Amino acid sequence: MQTISAFSIFATLCCFILILPKLAKATSSNPPSIPSPSGQPDDDLHPEVISIPEVSIDETDSTNPIQDVIQVPYPNSPLYLNYLAQAEHLVYNALEKYEDQLLERLQILRRFKNDYKDSVLEAVRQTGLPEANVDDWGKAQIVSSNPILSYRMIRRFAKDLQAFQDHIWHSYENELWEQLEAWRGTYAWPSERDLIESSQSLIRLHDVYDFDINYFSEGEIKVMDKIYPLKVGLMGHHCLEISQLALQLGDINAATEWFQAAHLKVVQDSEGETLTMEELTTVWEKTYNAFLQAWPTHNFKSHDVFSEARTLLRIGFNELKHNRTFENRIINYKALCRGDELRKKTEIARLYCYLDATPNPYWFLNPVKIEVHSWKPLIYQIHDFLGPQKISEINQIVLREMTAVVQSGTSKQQPNDIDSFTHAWVHEDQNASIALYPLTRKIEFIAELDALEFGMSDPYHISSFAVGNHYEPCLECHELHEPDQGGEFAFTLLGVLIKPHLGSLIVYENLLPNEEVNQQNLHGSCPVLIGQKWILTKWIRQ
């Protein structure tokens, strides 16, 4: 093979993508332990997450009174979603304690008020004079002239008001504030921008997987006949907020469907606790007018124009999805993510799995398990490439490096319409690369290529995908981790869908022998539906 010049650093010939287990699984009970410089106890937030240097970046939330904080990409980072979920458990317990104190204080307040009404105001009422005609001095004379009223007044001050003041003095508020600041550390809590990005993830999942929005908003997540068991849904005001964001983004059909879901929840919620019909109707006209501009209603045959519009979109989608062209890549991307088969039966019949011990004597006793996904261009997956011990070692590296890169502010902070995830590089001069040396050597055995010699390959690239994260079809995509649902690799021009598996290795070439980019390898990453996806990528320039 011909060596590619250093200027073609991203136009690499071979890409090795290793799928490792989700850190969520690895850390759910016994998270990787990285020593904390502060010696923080294990029952607090994990030190590998919160032991970070005091770093201030420009992207601080202007509404946050503490400016020296790091804005981390919560919606696009499994690592920091884990951190936030863990912190929220502590916050919940603290707020529950604070709520109990507020209720206790409220009882003291009500006791004072009720005693005042039952004594002073009742005495004024019994005088027969309209209360409006009795001024403060008049009320004071009534109280001071009656021994029982005077006693009850003095008791209110001595007992109830004193108890109220003592309660404020010994309030949990200062302690709560200090706890919240300590748990937050140098990370800002999620901002309005994070909420928008998280909402976009729901809109994206609905769009790519074509969910029935009413079932989806109830928490029923189903793809390719597999239903996720948990059913924790959204409330009416959640659906309305997402609808209005979709409207701002210009996704009219998504806006109307999310609006319908909000409307249904208002109808079902007889008490109107979260969203009232009056609140809903205030935004109805804007949503409906936008729909009319996108869909002239004279073409519709039914009164339910929203459902008919969705049906027309599905018909057009099904007519286009087998057209495997570059211009049709987004349609095919969505079709593959939904589980549609775009290949002919003759193409599928040529594919098979086999054991191979020939690449190197290293594999003689334990042949590699190869699954061919495409012959031309060649794309194959090696299953069980990494064992549990090596996966655990790499997880330690990944956790440390991804934490460090977000702290430094060099990780991807703002997603766009094309992709949403966080990533980091493990450079050759870092200690982590030494631990990855055996992995690189193993890759050399597989591909019979030189990856360890200086300049012959790029550093390892770590990518982490939280729920809803994706990237649309591209030729030079970078991605470490197996999701429960979603996150497949979709080669849109080939009609190939590859499911990430624990410890597997995906190999493909993105250059032709003449060093031109192989357009056939155009691929994207389906949005992660359930779980997390972490991927380790190695680009070899040979």
N, C-alpha and C positions, 0 to 999 in steps of 0.2 A: 504494500500500500504506500501511496505517496504521502509524505509528511506535509501537513498544512502549515502555512506561515503563521507566525505569532499574531499577525494582524487579523487572522480569522478566528479570534478567540471564542466567539459565540457560534461560528459556523463549524461546529464540531462534527466529526464523522460518527462517533459512537456515543450513545448516552446510556448509562446504566442507572436505573432507578430502583432503589431498594425500598420495599414496603415493610415498615416495622410496626409493632403494636402501638395502639393509642396510648399516650401518656396517661390518659384518663383511667385506662384499665390498670396501668402499672402503678398509678399513684392513688387509686381509690382506697386501698387499705394500708399499704406500706409504701409511701412515696419514697423515691430515691433521696437519700440523706446526704446533703452537702453541708459541711460544717459551717456554722454561723460565726462570724468574727465576734459578734456580741454575746455569744454563748446563750442564745435564746432557747428556752425550754421547748421540748418537742410538742407539748400540748398547745402551744400558740401557733400562729400562722407559720407554715413551713419556711425555714430560713432560706431555702433555695429560691423562694419567691420574694421575700420581703427584705432580705439583707442586701441592700443596694446602696451605692454611693450617693451622696447628696449632689444631684445633678439638676440643673435648671435648663429647660429648653424654651424656645420662643412660643411654642404652640400651647400656651396655658389657657385655661378657661377664664375668660374675663369676669365671670360671675363668681369665681372661687376666691374667697378672701385670702387664701394661702397661695401665693403665686409661685413659690419655688417647688413646683411639683412636676412630675413627668407625665405627659399625656401618653398613655399606652393604648394601643388599638384593641380595645376589649372585644368588639364584635368579630374581629379577624384574627384572634389569637387564642387557641385552646388553652395555652399556658395561663394567660391572664384572665380568661373566663373561669378557669379552675380557682385561681387566686380570689377572684371576686366572689364566686359562690361560697368559698370557704370563709371569706371575710363577712359575707352577708349573714351567715349562721351566727357569728358572734354579735353582729349588729342587731339581729332579730332578738336574741336573748337580752341584750342590753336595753333595747326599746321596750320589750315586754316588762322588764323591771321598772323602767321609767313610767310606763303606762300605769302600772300598779300604784306608783307613788302619786301620779296625777289624779287617779281616782280617789285615793285617800285624801289628797288635798281638796278635791272637789266636794267630798263628803263633809269636811270641816267647813268649807265655804257655805254649803247648803244649810248646815246646821245653824250657822250664824244668821243667815238670811231668813230661814223659817222661824227661828225664835223671835226675830225682829218683827216679822209680819204677824205672828200669833200674839204678840204682846202690844207693841206700839201701834201698829196700824189697826189692830182690832180695837184698841182703846179709843183711837180717833173715830172709828166707825160707830162705836157705841155712844159717842157724844151727840150723834144725830146731825152733826155739821158735815157738809160736803168736804171730802178730803182736800179738794182743791182750795178751799177757803181757809184751811189750817196751814199756816206757814211753818217753817222750821222752828221758830221761837215758840210758837203755840204748841207744837208737838213736844218740845223740850219741857215746857211747863207742865204738860200732862204727865210726862214720865217722872219728873222730879217731885211732883206732888203726890205720887202714889208709891207706897213702900214696896209693893210687889213688882211694879214696873221698874223701880230704881234697882231693886235686887237683880232682876233679870238682865238689866242693862249692864250692871257691874260684872255680873257673871259672864256675859258675852265677851266683855273685854278681857277679863281675867282668865277665862278658859278658852273660848273659841278663837278669839283674835290672836291671843298669845300662841295657841297651838298652830294657827295658820302662819304666823311670823316665824315660829320655830321651824316649821316644816320647810319654809322657803330658805331659812338660814342653813339648815342641814340638807338642802336639796341635793339630789343626785345629778343635777344638770352639769355642774362643773366637772364632776368625775366622768360623766357620760361624754362631754365634749373632749376631754383628754383621751378617753378610750377610743373614740371615733378617729381622732387625729393620729393616735398611735397605730391603730389598725390600718388606716389609710397609708401611713408611712409617707414616702415621697411621691406616691402615685396619686394623681387626681382621681376622684370617683368618676364614673361615666358621665359624660356631658350630653348635651342635646345632640351634638354631632354623632355620638355613639348610638343614641337612640334612633337617629335617622338611618344609620348604616345597618342597625339590627332590623329595622322595619324593612329596609331594602332586601335583606336576606329572605324575609318571609314572602315578599312580592316575587323575588327571584324563584324561590322554591315552588310557589304557586304557578308561575309562568312556565318553568322548565318541565315540571312533572305533571302539569295540567290537573291539579287536584280539584275535586268538587269543593268549592270554597266553604260551603256550609259544614261539611264533614271535617274539613281541615281546621276551621275555626273552632270546632268542638274538640280538637285534639286527636282526631283520627288520622293517622299518617299511614298511608298505604301506597306501596310501589311494587309493581310486578307481583301482585297477589300476596305480598307479605305485609302484614299489618303490625305496626309497632304497638305493644300492649298498653303503654301509658296513655291516658286520655285526659290531659289537662289542657283545657281550651282557653279561648280568649273571651273577653267581655265586650259588651256593645261599644263602649268608648274606645277600646283598643282597635276594633275593626274600623271605626269611623276615622281614627287618626291615620291608620294605614291607608284607608281610601283616599284621604285628602293628600297624603304624601304621593301616592301613585298619580293623582291628578296633577300635582305640581311637576312630577317627572314626565308628564305627557303620556302616561300609560292609561288611556281612557277606559279600556275594557277592564283592566285590573281595578281601577277606581270604582267603576259601577258594580263589579262583583263584590268587592269588599264593602261597599255601601249597602248592598242587599243583605249581606251577612249581618251588618250592624242593625239594619231595619228588623230583620227576623228576631234578633236577640231582644230588641226593644219590645216587640210584640209578645215574646215569650216571658219577658220580665215584667209581671203585672205591677210590681211595686216601684218600678223605674228607679232602682237604686244606683245604677251606673250611668244611664243615659236615658233622657226623656224623649218623647216623640217631638216635643217642641224644639229641643236642641237639634234633633235630627233634621227636621224640616228647614232649619235655617241654612243648611248647606246643600239641601236637595237641589235647588234651582241651579246652582253653579255646576253641580255634577251632571245634571241632566242636560243642561245647555251644551256642555263640553261633549257629551255623548252625541247630541244631535248634529254637532258640527262634524264629527268623525263618521257618523252613520246617518245618512238621510233616511228618515223613517218611512218614506213612501215605498221603499223597496221591501219592507217587512210585511209578512203575511199574518203574524200573530200579534196579540196585544203585549205579550211578554217580549219586548224588543231586546232586552238584555240577554235572555237565554237564547234567542234566535241569533243574536250577534255571535255568541260563543259557539253555537252550532256551525255557523258559516265559517268561522275561523278554523274549526276542527276539520271541516270538509276541505278547505284550501290547504291546510297543513298535510292531510293525508294524501292529497294529490301531488304534492311537491316532495315528500320526504324520501322517495326512492331516486330522486335526481341527484346523484352524487357528484356535484360540481362545486368548485370553489365559491361561486356566487350563492350557492344553496347551503353553505356550510353550517349556518346557524340553525336552519330547519333540521338538517341531519343530526346536528349536535343534540338538539332537544329530543329527536326521535330515538337516538341511541340511548340517551339517559333514561328515557321512559321504558326502555326494554324492547323497542321495535327491532326486528331483524331486517337489515337492509341488503344483505348479501344474497346471492342466488344459491340454490341448493348445491350446484356444482362447485362453487367456491368453498363452501363449508365442508364438502365431502373430501377435499384434498388435505384438510387439516387433521393433525393427530398429535398424540402425546407419546413420548418414548424415554427410555433410560439411556444415558450416554456416558461411557467411561473413557472415551478416546481423547478428549482435549489434553489431558495431562495425567501422568501416573498417580497424581494426587487423588484422582477420582476413581481409581481402580476398585477400592473396597466399598466406596459409597458413590455409585453413579449419580450423575445429576438428573433431576426430573425435569424434562423439557416439555413445554406445551407450546406448539406453534400456533400463532394467531394470524400470521400472514406470511406467504412465501415470497411475494414480490410486491413491495419491498419486504425484506425479512424482518419480522417482529416476533420475538418469542419471550416466554416467561419461564424462569427457572424457579420451581417451587422448593421450599425448605432450604433455601440458600444459606440462611443464617439460623443457628440454633438459639435456644432460650438464653444461654449464658452470654453469647455475643450480642444478642439483642439488648440484654440488660446493660452491658457495658456501653453500648452506643446510646442507649436512652439517657445514661448519666451525662454523656458528652452533649447530646442534643439539648437537654434541659439547661445545662450551664451556658452553652453558647447562645441559645435563643433568649435566655434571660438577659445575658450581657448585651446583646445587640439592641434589645428594646430599651434597656437602660441608657444606652449611648445615644439613642434617638436616630440610629441609622437604619432601623427596620422600616419596612413599608408602613406608613402611617395612614395615608388616605387612599382607599380603594377607588377604582373607577368603574365604568360600565363593562370593562373587559375582564378584569380580574379582581379578586379580593382575598388576600391571605397575607401572612407574615413570613419573612424569610431571613436567613443569615448564612454567612459563609464560614467554613472552618478552614482558615488559611494554613498554608504549609509551615509557617513559622510558629504555629501554636502547638502546645503540648497535646491537644486533642488529636492532631494529625498523626502523632506517634501511635496512639491507641488504635487509629484507623488503618495503620500500616498493614496488618494481616488481612484486612478486608480488601484493600487495594491489590495486595498480592494474589488473593483468591480470584479477583476479577481478571487479573492478567492470565491466570491459569485457564479461565473460561474462554476468553476472547483471543488468546495468543497475541496480545498487544502489550506494548511497553507503556505503562502508566505511571511508574515510579520515578523514571528519569526526569530530571528537572526540565520543566517547560513542556512535558509531553501530555499533561492533563491539567484541568482546572481544579481548584480546591473543591472539597465536598460542599454541596449546597443543600441547606436544610430549609424545608418549607412546611409550614403548619397551616392546616385548614380547619376552621371551626364550622359549626353548622351554618349552612347557607353559603359558605365560601366556595369559590370556583375559579376557573379561568376559561375564557372562550377560546375556540380553536386558534392555534398559533403554530409556527414552525419551530421556534426555539424556546420552548417552555421550560421553566425550572420548577422543580418541586423538591416527608418521611412519615407513614402511619396508616393503619387499616381502619376505615370507618365501618360502622355496623350497616348503614344503608347509604347509598349514593357514593360520590367520589370516584366513580369509575373513569378510566381513560377512554375517551371517545375519539377514534381516528375517523374523521367525518368523510373523507374521500374514499376510504377503504371499507367503510361500514363495519369497523371492528370496535368492539367494546371489551375492555379488559378490566376485570374486577381485581382491586388490590387485595393481596392476601398476606398474612403475617409472615414476615421474613423472606418474601419472594423477591426475585430480581427480574426486571423487565429490560430487555435489550432491543434497541433499534438503531438504525443508521439514518442520519438526517442529511447526508451528502451523497451525491452520486460519485462514481469513480472520477469524473472530470471536475470534481470539487464544486459543482453547482448544487444548490439546495434542492433536496428531493421534495417536491410539492406534495407527493402522495402521503407523506408523514404528518400532514396537518392534523393536529389533535388538540383536544381540550380536556378539562377536568370537570366532570359533572358536579353540581353542587352537593356538598355533604348534607345528607338528610338527617341521619342520626349518628351520633358519635363524633369522632375527630379523625383527621387524616394527617399523618406525619410522613414525609418522604425525604430520603437522602439520595441526592443525584450526583453522579460522577460523569463529567464530560471528558472524553479522551480525544486528543487532537491528532490522532495518527490515522 
